[in-house]
């Protein structure tokens, strides 16, 4: 029983860490997009918005994998 609780806590912690990393990546991408807009360089802006899209996609994947992941018995 204790093992189950530890596993659950570990999964929840991993999920929080993954979400934090995804949010940090998204924030950095948004900052890069803002900086690119300020410097008025369209190439950098496109690259930054693409990175932001990837961060958003990763954020969606976290909940998807959490649902699909089989539970240990």
HTML snippet that shows the backbone in 3Dmol.js (N, CA, C, O; Angstrom):
<script src="https://3Dmol.org/build/3Dmol-min.js"></script>
<div id="view" style="width:600px;height:400px;position:relative"></div>
<script>
const pdb = `
ATOM      1  N   UNK A   1       0.825  -1.201   0.000  1.00  0.00           N
ATOM      2  CA  UNK A   1       0.000   0.000   0.000  1.00  0.00           C
ATOM      3  C   UNK A   1       0.864   1.259   0.000  1.00  0.00           C
ATOM      4  O   UNK A   1       0.598   2.208  -0.737  1.00  0.00           O
ATOM      5  N   UNK A   2       1.886   1.252   0.824  1.00  0.00           N
ATOM      6  CA  UNK A   2       2.777   2.414   0.881  1.00  0.00           C
ATOM      7  C   UNK A   2       3.448   2.631  -0.465  1.00  0.00           C
ATOM      8  O   UNK A   2       3.672   3.764  -0.890  1.00  0.00           O
ATOM      9  N   UNK A   3       3.764   1.530  -1.127  1.00  0.00           N
ATOM     10  CA  UNK A   3       4.400   1.611  -2.441  1.00  0.00           C
ATOM     11  C   UNK A   3       3.485   2.317  -3.442  1.00  0.00           C
ATOM     12  O   UNK A   3       3.942   3.126  -4.249  1.00  0.00           O
ATOM     13  N   UNK A   4       2.193   2.003  -3.381  1.00  0.00           N
ATOM     14  CA  UNK A   4       1.222   2.643  -4.265  1.00  0.00           C
ATOM     15  C   UNK A   4       1.179   4.147  -4.042  1.00  0.00           C
ATOM     16  O   UNK A   4       1.147   4.925  -4.996  1.00  0.00           O
ATOM     17  N   UNK A   5       1.178   4.553  -2.772  1.00  0.00           N
ATOM     18  CA  UNK A   5       1.146   5.985  -2.450  1.00  0.00           C
ATOM     19  C   UNK A   5       2.411   6.673  -2.948  1.00  0.00           C
ATOM     20  O   UNK A   5       2.357   7.782  -3.480  1.00  0.00           O
ATOM     21  N   UNK A   6       3.553   6.006  -2.772  1.00  0.00           N
ATOM     22  CA  UNK A   6       4.820   6.575  -3.235  1.00  0.00           C
ATOM     23  C   UNK A   6       4.823   6.705  -4.754  1.00  0.00           C
ATOM     24  O   UNK A   6       5.267   7.716  -5.297  1.00  0.00           O
ATOM     25  N   UNK A   7       4.320   5.667  -5.440  1.00  0.00           N
ATOM     26  CA  UNK A   7       4.254   5.708  -6.903  1.00  0.00           C
ATOM     27  C   UNK A   7       3.366   6.854  -7.368  1.00  0.00           C
ATOM     28  O   UNK A   7       3.698   7.572  -8.311  1.00  0.00           O
ATOM     29  N   UNK A   8       2.235   7.015  -6.694  1.00  0.00           N
ATOM     30  CA  UNK A   8       1.304   8.078  -7.065  1.00  0.00           C
ATOM     31  C   UNK A   8       1.946   9.446  -6.854  1.00  0.00           C
ATOM     32  O   UNK A   8       1.842  10.327  -7.708  1.00  0.00           O
ATOM     33  N   UNK A   9       2.613   9.620  -5.706  1.00  0.00           N
ATOM     34  CA  UNK A   9       3.287  10.895  -5.430  1.00  0.00           C
ATOM     35  C   UNK A   9       4.364  11.164  -6.473  1.00  0.00           C
ATOM     36  O   UNK A   9       4.529  12.294  -6.934  1.00  0.00           O
ATOM     37  N   UNK A  10       5.101  10.105  -6.842  1.00  0.00           N
ATOM     38  CA  UNK A  10       6.171  10.255  -7.824  1.00  0.00           C
ATOM     39  C   UNK A  10       5.597  10.670  -9.180  1.00  0.00           C
ATOM     40  O   UNK A  10       6.139  11.556  -9.841  1.00  0.00           O
ATOM     41  N   UNK A  11       4.494  10.026  -9.594  1.00  0.00           N
ATOM     42  CA  UNK A  11       3.861  10.371 -10.873  1.00  0.00           C
ATOM     43  C   UNK A  11       3.373  11.814 -10.856  1.00  0.00           C
ATOM     44  O   UNK A  11       3.550  12.550 -11.827  1.00  0.00           O
ATOM     45  N   UNK A  12       2.755  12.213  -9.739  1.00  0.00           N
ATOM     46  CA  UNK A  12       2.248  13.585  -9.631  1.00  0.00           C
ATOM     47  C   UNK A  12       3.387  14.589  -9.675  1.00  0.00           C
ATOM     48  O   UNK A  12       3.261  15.644 -10.296  1.00  0.00           O
ATOM     49  N   UNK A  13       4.498  14.269  -9.023  1.00  0.00           N
ATOM     50  CA  UNK A  13       5.655  15.162  -9.029  1.00  0.00           C
ATOM     51  C   UNK A  13       6.232  15.266 -10.440  1.00  0.00           C
ATOM     52  O   UNK A  13       6.557  16.358 -10.905  1.00  0.00           O
ATOM     53  N   UNK A  14       6.358  14.112 -11.126  1.00  0.00           N
ATOM     54  CA  UNK A  14       6.877  14.118 -12.502  1.00  0.00           C
ATOM     55  C   UNK A  14       5.984  14.968 -13.399  1.00  0.00           C
ATOM     56  O   UNK A  14       6.473  15.713 -14.247  1.00  0.00           O
ATOM     57  N   UNK A  15       4.685  14.852 -13.208  1.00  0.00           N
ATOM     58  CA  UNK A  15       3.739  15.620 -14.013  1.00  0.00           C
ATOM     59  C   UNK A  15       3.920  17.116 -13.758  1.00  0.00           C
ATOM     60  O   UNK A  15       3.950  17.911 -14.698  1.00  0.00           O
ATOM     61  N   UNK A  16       4.043  17.503 -12.463  1.00  0.00           N
ATOM     62  CA  UNK A  16       4.241  18.922 -12.124  1.00  0.00           C
ATOM     63  C   UNK A  16       5.531  19.455 -12.734  1.00  0.00           C
ATOM     64  O   UNK A  16       5.559  20.563 -13.272  1.00  0.00           O
ATOM     65  N   UNK A  17       6.605  18.662 -12.650  1.00  0.00           N
ATOM     66  CA  UNK A  17       7.898  19.092 -13.194  1.00  0.00           C
ATOM     67  C   UNK A  17       7.793  19.268 -14.707  1.00  0.00           C
ATOM     68  O   UNK A  17       8.291  20.249 -15.259  1.00  0.00           O
ATOM     69  N   UNK A  18       7.143  18.314 -15.374  1.00  0.00           N
ATOM     70  CA  UNK A  18       6.994  18.392 -16.831  1.00  0.00           C
ATOM     71  C   UNK A  18       6.165  19.614 -17.227  1.00  0.00           C
ATOM     72  O   UNK A  18       6.491  20.304 -18.192  1.00  0.00           O
ATOM     73  N   UNK A  19       5.095  19.878 -16.479  1.00  0.00           N
ATOM     74  CA  UNK A  19       4.266  21.049 -16.773  1.00  0.00           C
ATOM     75  C   UNK A  19       5.053  22.336 -16.563  1.00  0.00           C
ATOM     76  O   UNK A  19       4.940  23.275 -17.352  1.00  0.00           O
ATOM     77  N   UNK A  20       5.850  22.379 -15.498  1.00  0.00           N
ATOM     78  CA  UNK A  20       6.647  23.572 -15.220  1.00  0.00           C
ATOM     79  C   UNK A  20       7.650  23.807 -16.344  1.00  0.00           C
ATOM     80  O   UNK A  20       7.835  24.940 -16.788  1.00  0.00           O
ATOM     81  N   UNK A  21       8.300  22.732 -16.808  1.00  0.00           N
ATOM     82  CA  UNK A  21       9.264  22.863 -17.901  1.00  0.00           C
ATOM     83  C   UNK A  21       8.579  23.363 -19.167  1.00  0.00           C
ATOM     84  O   UNK A  21       9.111  24.225 -19.867  1.00  0.00           O
ATOM     85  N   UNK A  22       7.404  22.824 -19.458  1.00  0.00           N
ATOM     86  CA  UNK A  22       6.675  23.249 -20.651  1.00  0.00           C
ATOM     87  C   UNK A  22       6.256  24.712 -20.536  1.00  0.00           C
ATOM     88  O   UNK A  22       6.353  25.465 -21.505  1.00  0.00           O
ATOM     89  N   UNK A  23       5.793  25.112 -19.361  1.00  0.00           N
ATOM     90  CA  UNK A  23       5.394  26.507 -19.159  1.00  0.00           C
ATOM     91  C   UNK A  23       6.595  27.443 -19.249  1.00  0.00           C
ATOM     92  O   UNK A  23       6.493  28.538 -19.802  1.00  0.00           O
ATOM     93  N   UNK A  24       7.734  27.012 -18.704  1.00  0.00           N
ATOM     94  CA  UNK A  24       8.955  27.812 -18.803  1.00  0.00           C
ATOM     95  C   UNK A  24       9.368  27.975 -20.260  1.00  0.00           C
ATOM     96  O   UNK A  24       9.742  29.069 -20.684  1.00  0.00           O
ATOM     97  N   UNK A  25       9.299  26.888 -21.027  1.00  0.00           N
ATOM     98  CA  UNK A  25       9.657  26.945 -22.446  1.00  0.00           C
ATOM     99  C   UNK A  25       8.713  27.879 -23.191  1.00  0.00           C
ATOM    100  O   UNK A  25       9.140  28.649 -24.051  1.00  0.00           O
ATOM    101  N   UNK A  26       7.430  27.805 -22.855  1.00  0.00           N
ATOM    102  CA  UNK A  26       6.442  28.667 -23.496  1.00  0.00           C
ATOM    103  C   UNK A  26       6.718  30.133 -23.154  1.00  0.00           C
ATOM    104  O   UNK A  26       6.652  31.003 -24.022  1.00  0.00           O
ATOM    105  N   UNK A  27       7.026  30.398 -21.887  1.00  0.00           N
ATOM    106  CA  UNK A  27       7.308  31.773 -21.460  1.00  0.00           C
ATOM    107  C   UNK A  27       8.531  32.326 -22.189  1.00  0.00           C
ATOM    108  O   UNK A  27       8.526  33.464 -22.658  1.00  0.00           O
ATOM    109  N   UNK A  28       9.580  31.504 -22.278  1.00  0.00           N
ATOM    110  CA  UNK A  28      10.791  31.936 -22.976  1.00  0.00           C
ATOM    111  C   UNK A  28      10.502  32.212 -24.448  1.00  0.00           C
ATOM    112  O   UNK A  28      11.007  33.179 -25.018  1.00  0.00           O
ATOM    113  N   UNK A  29       9.689  31.358 -25.056  1.00  0.00           N
ATOM    114  CA  UNK A  29       9.342  31.550 -26.464  1.00  0.00           C
ATOM    115  C   UNK A  29       8.550  32.844 -26.650  1.00  0.00           C
ATOM    116  O   UNK A  29       8.756  33.568 -27.624  1.00  0.00           O
ATOM    117  N   UNK A  30       7.654  33.130 -25.723  1.00  0.00           N
ATOM    118  CA  UNK A  30       6.872  34.366 -25.816  1.00  0.00           C
ATOM    119  C   UNK A  30       7.759  35.591 -25.628  1.00  0.00           C
ATOM    120  O   UNK A  30       7.575  36.609 -26.295  1.00  0.00           O
ATOM    121  N   UNK A  31       8.725  35.486 -24.714  1.00  0.00           N
ATOM    122  CA  UNK A  31       9.669  36.592 -24.525  1.00  0.00           C
ATOM    123  C   UNK A  31      10.493  36.797 -25.791  1.00  0.00           C
ATOM    124  O   UNK A  31      10.738  37.931 -26.205  1.00  0.00           O
ATOM    125  N   UNK A  32      10.919  35.696 -26.401  1.00  0.00           N
ATOM    126  CA  UNK A  32      11.696  35.784 -27.639  1.00  0.00           C
ATOM    127  C   UNK A  32      10.855  36.425 -28.742  1.00  0.00           C
ATOM    128  O   UNK A  32      11.358  37.231 -29.525  1.00  0.00           O
ATOM    129  N   UNK A  33       9.575  36.064 -28.798  1.00  0.00           N
ATOM    130  CA  UNK A  33       8.682  36.649 -29.802  1.00  0.00           C
ATOM    131  C   UNK A  33       8.529  38.152 -29.563  1.00  0.00           C
ATOM    132  O   UNK A  33       8.523  38.937 -30.511  1.00  0.00           O
ATOM    133  N   UNK A  34       8.405  38.547 -28.302  1.00  0.00           N
ATOM    134  CA  UNK A  34       8.270  39.969 -27.972  1.00  0.00           C
ATOM    135  C   UNK A  34       9.554  40.720 -28.333  1.00  0.00           C
ATOM    136  O   UNK A  34       9.501  41.826 -28.872  1.00  0.00           O
ATOM    137  N   UNK A  35      10.701  40.116 -28.033  1.00  0.00           N
ATOM    138  CA  UNK A  35      11.982  40.744 -28.369  1.00  0.00           C
ATOM    139  C   UNK A  35      12.147  40.862 -29.879  1.00  0.00           C
ATOM    140  O   UNK A  35      12.646  41.868 -30.383  1.00  0.00           O
ATOM    141  N   UNK A  36      11.720  39.822 -30.596  1.00  0.00           N
ATOM    142  CA  UNK A  36      11.838  39.845 -32.052  1.00  0.00           C
ATOM    143  C   UNK A  36      10.928  40.930 -32.634  1.00  0.00           C
ATOM    144  O   UNK A  36      11.304  41.626 -33.577  1.00  0.00           O
ATOM    145  N   UNK A  37       9.738  41.064 -32.067  1.00  0.00           N
ATOM    146  CA  UNK A  37       8.817  42.096 -32.544  1.00  0.00           C
ATOM    147  C   UNK A  37       9.407  43.482 -32.278  1.00  0.00           C
ATOM    148  O   UNK A  37       9.274  44.391 -33.097  1.00  0.00           O
ATOM    149  N   UNK A  38      10.051  43.628 -31.140  1.00  0.00           N
ATOM    150  CA  UNK A  38      10.653  44.915 -30.787  1.00  0.00           C
ATOM    151  C   UNK A  38      11.798  45.253 -31.738  1.00  0.00           C
ATOM    152  O   UNK A  38      11.994  46.417 -32.089  1.00  0.00           O
ATOM    153  N   UNK A  39      12.556  44.235 -32.155  1.00  0.00           N
ATOM    154  CA  UNK A  39      13.677  44.488 -33.059  1.00  0.00           C
ATOM    155  C   UNK A  39      13.214  44.526 -34.518  1.00  0.00           C
ATOM    156  O   UNK A  39      13.993  44.847 -35.416  1.00  0.00           O
ATOM    157  N   UNK A  40      11.939  44.195 -34.743  1.00  0.00           N
ATOM    158  CA  UNK A  40      11.331  44.252 -36.073  1.00  0.00           C
ATOM    159  C   UNK A  40      12.064  43.364 -37.082  1.00  0.00           C
ATOM    160  O   UNK A  40      12.280  43.769 -38.224  1.00  0.00           O
ATOM    161  N   UNK A  41      12.439  42.174 -36.667  1.00  0.00           N
ATOM    162  CA  UNK A  41      13.109  41.224 -37.555  1.00  0.00           C
ATOM    163  C   UNK A  41      12.155  40.058 -37.786  1.00  0.00           C
ATOM    164  O   UNK A  41      11.951  39.237 -36.891  1.00  0.00           O
ATOM    165  N   UNK A  42      11.570  39.979 -38.979  1.00  0.00           N
ATOM    166  CA  UNK A  42      10.522  38.988 -39.239  1.00  0.00           C
ATOM    167  C   UNK A  42      11.033  37.550 -39.151  1.00  0.00           C
ATOM    168  O   UNK A  42      10.275  36.664 -38.758  1.00  0.00           O
ATOM    169  N   UNK A  43      12.285  37.294 -39.501  1.00  0.00           N
ATOM    170  CA  UNK A  43      12.832  35.939 -39.420  1.00  0.00           C
ATOM    171  C   UNK A  43      12.870  35.445 -37.988  1.00  0.00           C
ATOM    172  O   UNK A  43      12.500  34.305 -37.706  1.00  0.00           O
ATOM    173  N   UNK A  44      13.318  36.304 -37.084  1.00  0.00           N
ATOM    174  CA  UNK A  44      13.372  35.927 -35.672  1.00  0.00           C
ATOM    175  C   UNK A  44      11.966  35.746 -35.111  1.00  0.00           C
ATOM    176  O   UNK A  44      11.724  34.850 -34.302  1.00  0.00           O
ATOM    177  N   UNK A  45      11.056  36.587 -35.538  1.00  0.00           N
ATOM    178  CA  UNK A  45       9.685  36.508 -35.039  1.00  0.00           C
ATOM    179  C   UNK A  45       9.056  35.181 -35.433  1.00  0.00           C
ATOM    180  O   UNK A  45       8.395  34.536 -34.620  1.00  0.00           O
ATOM    181  N   UNK A  46       9.262  34.774 -36.679  1.00  0.00           N
ATOM    182  CA  UNK A  46       8.708  33.496 -37.135  1.00  0.00           C
ATOM    183  C   UNK A  46       9.288  32.348 -36.326  1.00  0.00           C
ATOM    184  O   UNK A  46       8.559  31.457 -35.891  1.00  0.00           O
ATOM    185  N   UNK A  47      10.593  32.368 -36.124  1.00  0.00           N
ATOM    186  CA  UNK A  47      11.266  31.312 -35.360  1.00  0.00           C
ATOM    187  C   UNK A  47      10.732  31.258 -33.932  1.00  0.00           C
ATOM    188  O   UNK A  47      10.490  30.174 -33.403  1.00  0.00           O
ATOM    189  N   UNK A  48      10.550  32.403 -33.315  1.00  0.00           N
ATOM    190  CA  UNK A  48      10.067  32.447 -31.936  1.00  0.00           C
ATOM    191  C   UNK A  48       8.628  31.954 -31.848  1.00  0.00           C
ATOM    192  O   UNK A  48       8.276  31.244 -30.905  1.00  0.00           O
ATOM    193  N   UNK A  49       7.790  32.322 -32.820  1.00  0.00           N
ATOM    194  CA  UNK A  49       6.397  31.874 -32.774  1.00  0.00           C
ATOM    195  C   UNK A  49       6.314  30.374 -33.015  1.00  0.00           C
ATOM    196  O   UNK A  49       5.443  29.702 -32.462  1.00  0.00           O
ATOM    197  N   UNK A  50       7.211  29.848 -33.834  1.00  0.00           N
ATOM    198  CA  UNK A  50       7.263  28.408 -34.077  1.00  0.00           C
ATOM    199  C   UNK A  50       7.632  27.689 -32.779  1.00  0.00           C
ATOM    200  O   UNK A  50       7.028  26.672 -32.435  1.00  0.00           O
ATOM    201  N   UNK A  51       8.617  28.216 -32.066  1.00  0.00           N
ATOM    202  CA  UNK A  51       9.034  27.630 -30.786  1.00  0.00           C
ATOM    203  C   UNK A  51       7.881  27.677 -29.788  1.00  0.00           C
ATOM    204  O   UNK A  51       7.678  26.726 -29.033  1.00  0.00           O
ATOM    205  N   UNK A  52       7.140  28.753 -29.778  1.00  0.00           N
ATOM    206  CA  UNK A  52       6.003  28.884 -28.870  1.00  0.00           C
ATOM    207  C   UNK A  52       4.952  27.826 -29.186  1.00  0.00           C
ATOM    208  O   UNK A  52       4.342  27.260 -28.278  1.00  0.00           O
ATOM    209  N   UNK A  53       4.743  27.561 -30.466  1.00  0.00           N
ATOM    210  CA  UNK A  53       3.800  26.519 -30.879  1.00  0.00           C
ATOM    211  C   UNK A  53       4.233  25.157 -30.385  1.00  0.00           C
ATOM    212  O   UNK A  53       3.401  24.359 -29.953  1.00  0.00           O
ATOM    213  N   UNK A  54       5.528  24.881 -30.442  1.00  0.00           N
ATOM    214  CA  UNK A  54       6.056  23.603 -29.955  1.00  0.00           C
ATOM    215  C   UNK A  54       5.837  23.492 -28.453  1.00  0.00           C
ATOM    216  O   UNK A  54       5.459  22.429 -27.962  1.00  0.00           O
ATOM    217  N   UNK A  55       6.067  24.567 -27.722  1.00  0.00           N
ATOM    218  CA  UNK A  55       5.852  24.549 -26.272  1.00  0.00           C
ATOM    219  C   UNK A  55       4.381  24.284 -25.958  1.00  0.00           C
ATOM    220  O   UNK A  55       4.067  23.540 -25.029  1.00  0.00           O
ATOM    221  N   UNK A  56       3.481  24.892 -26.732  1.00  0.00           N
ATOM    222  CA  UNK A  56       2.050  24.660 -26.521  1.00  0.00           C
ATOM    223  C   UNK A  56       1.689  23.211 -26.811  1.00  0.00           C
ATOM    224  O   UNK A  56       0.884  22.616 -26.095  1.00  0.00           O
ATOM    225  N   UNK A  57       2.279  22.641 -27.857  1.00  0.00           N
ATOM    226  CA  UNK A  57       2.015  21.246 -28.205  1.00  0.00           C
ATOM    227  C   UNK A  57       2.499  20.329 -27.089  1.00  0.00           C
ATOM    228  O   UNK A  57       1.814  19.369 -26.737  1.00  0.00           O
ATOM    229  N   UNK A  58       3.671  20.613 -26.531  1.00  0.00           N
ATOM    230  CA  UNK A  58       4.204  19.794 -25.440  1.00  0.00           C
ATOM    231  C   UNK A  58       3.305  19.873 -24.212  1.00  0.00           C
ATOM    232  O   UNK A  58       3.129  18.877 -23.509  1.00  0.00           O
ATOM    233  N   UNK A  59       2.746  21.024 -23.954  1.00  0.00           N
ATOM    234  CA  UNK A  59       1.866  21.201 -22.804  1.00  0.00           C
ATOM    235  C   UNK A  59       0.638  20.307 -22.952  1.00  0.00           C
ATOM    236  O   UNK A  59       0.163  19.730 -21.975  1.00  0.00           O
ATOM    237  N   UNK A  60       0.127  20.196 -24.174  1.00  0.00           N
ATOM    238  CA  UNK A  60      -1.014  19.313 -24.433  1.00  0.00           C
ATOM    239  C   UNK A  60      -0.659  17.851 -24.265  1.00  0.00           C
ATOM    240  O   UNK A  60      -1.477  17.060 -23.794  1.00  0.00           O
ATOM    241  N   UNK A  61       0.554  17.485 -24.647  1.00  0.00           N
ATOM    242  CA  UNK A  61       0.970  16.081 -24.578  1.00  0.00           C
ATOM    243  C   UNK A  61       1.059  15.578 -23.148  1.00  0.00           C
ATOM    244  O   UNK A  61       0.859  14.388 -22.904  1.00  0.00           O
ATOM    245  N   UNK A  62       1.348  16.443 -22.213  1.00  0.00           N
ATOM    246  CA  UNK A  62       1.508  16.019 -20.817  1.00  0.00           C
ATOM    247  C   UNK A  62       0.227  15.358 -20.319  1.00  0.00           C
ATOM    248  O   UNK A  62       0.273  14.268 -19.749  1.00  0.00           O
ATOM    249  N   UNK A  63      -0.902  16.001 -20.527  1.00  0.00           N
ATOM    250  CA  UNK A  63      -2.161  15.432 -20.043  1.00  0.00           C
ATOM    251  C   UNK A  63      -2.530  14.192 -20.846  1.00  0.00           C
ATOM    252  O   UNK A  63      -3.103  13.252 -20.295  1.00  0.00           O
ATOM    253  N   UNK A  64      -2.213  14.173 -22.132  1.00  0.00           N
ATOM    254  CA  UNK A  64      -2.496  13.010 -22.969  1.00  0.00           C
ATOM    255  C   UNK A  64      -1.771  11.777 -22.448  1.00  0.00           C
ATOM    256  O   UNK A  64      -2.386  10.726 -22.265  1.00  0.00           O
ATOM    257  N   UNK A  65      -0.463  11.897 -22.207  1.00  0.00           N
ATOM    258  CA  UNK A  65       0.319  10.753 -21.752  1.00  0.00           C
ATOM    259  C   UNK A  65      -0.100  10.338 -20.353  1.00  0.00           C
ATOM    260  O   UNK A  65      -0.029   9.156 -20.014  1.00  0.00           O
ATOM    261  N   UNK A  66      -0.529  11.276 -19.545  1.00  0.00           N
ATOM    262  CA  UNK A  66      -0.960  10.945 -18.187  1.00  0.00           C
ATOM    263  C   UNK A  66      -2.208  10.065 -18.231  1.00  0.00           C
ATOM    264  O   UNK A  66      -2.357   9.155 -17.415  1.00  0.00           O
ATOM    265  N   UNK A  67      -3.089  10.332 -19.168  1.00  0.00           N
ATOM    266  CA  UNK A  67      -4.325   9.556 -19.296  1.00  0.00           C
ATOM    267  C   UNK A  67      -4.024   8.160 -19.848  1.00  0.00           C
ATOM    268  O   UNK A  67      -4.595   7.174 -19.381  1.00  0.00           O
ATOM    269  N   UNK A  68      -3.144   8.072 -20.827  1.00  0.00           N
ATOM    270  CA  UNK A  68      -2.858   6.817 -21.512  1.00  0.00           C
ATOM    271  C   UNK A  68      -1.966   5.894 -20.687  1.00  0.00           C
ATOM    272  O   UNK A  68      -2.028   4.675 -20.840  1.00  0.00           O
ATOM    273  N   UNK A  69      -1.150   6.459 -19.826  1.00  0.00           N
ATOM    274  CA  UNK A  69      -0.177   5.666 -19.058  1.00  0.00           C
ATOM    275  C   UNK A  69      -0.872   4.561 -18.260  1.00  0.00           C
ATOM    276  O   UNK A  69      -1.810   4.841 -17.513  1.00  0.00           O
ATOM    277  N   UNK A  70      -0.424   3.302 -18.409  1.00  0.00           N
ATOM    278  CA  UNK A  70      -1.034   2.207 -17.636  1.00  0.00           C
ATOM    279  C   UNK A  70      -0.662   2.313 -16.158  1.00  0.00           C
ATOM    280  O   UNK A  70       0.434   2.753 -15.811  1.00  0.00           O
ATOM    281  N   UNK A  71      -1.561   1.917 -15.323  1.00  0.00           N
ATOM    282  CA  UNK A  71      -1.318   1.984 -13.877  1.00  0.00           C
ATOM    283  C   UNK A  71      -0.631   0.704 -13.409  1.00  0.00           C
ATOM    284  O   UNK A  71      -1.016  -0.388 -13.825  1.00  0.00           O
ATOM    285  N   UNK A  72       0.380   0.825 -12.550  1.00  0.00           N
ATOM    286  CA  UNK A  72       1.045  -0.380 -12.028  1.00  0.00           C
ATOM    287  C   UNK A  72       0.128  -1.141 -11.069  1.00  0.00           C
ATOM    288  O   UNK A  72      -0.678  -0.538 -10.359  1.00  0.00           O
ATOM    289  N   UNK A  73       0.254  -2.441 -11.055  1.00  0.00           N
ATOM    290  CA  UNK A  73      -0.608  -3.271 -10.192  1.00  0.00           C
ATOM    291  C   UNK A  73       0.138  -3.712  -8.964  1.00  0.00           C
ATOM    292  O   UNK A  73      -0.421  -4.415  -8.122  1.00  0.00           O
TER     293      UNK A  73
END
`;
const viewer = $3Dmol.createViewer("view");
viewer.addModel(pdb, "pdb");
viewer.setStyle({}, {cartoon: {color: "spectrum"}});
viewer.zoomTo();
viewer.render();
</script>
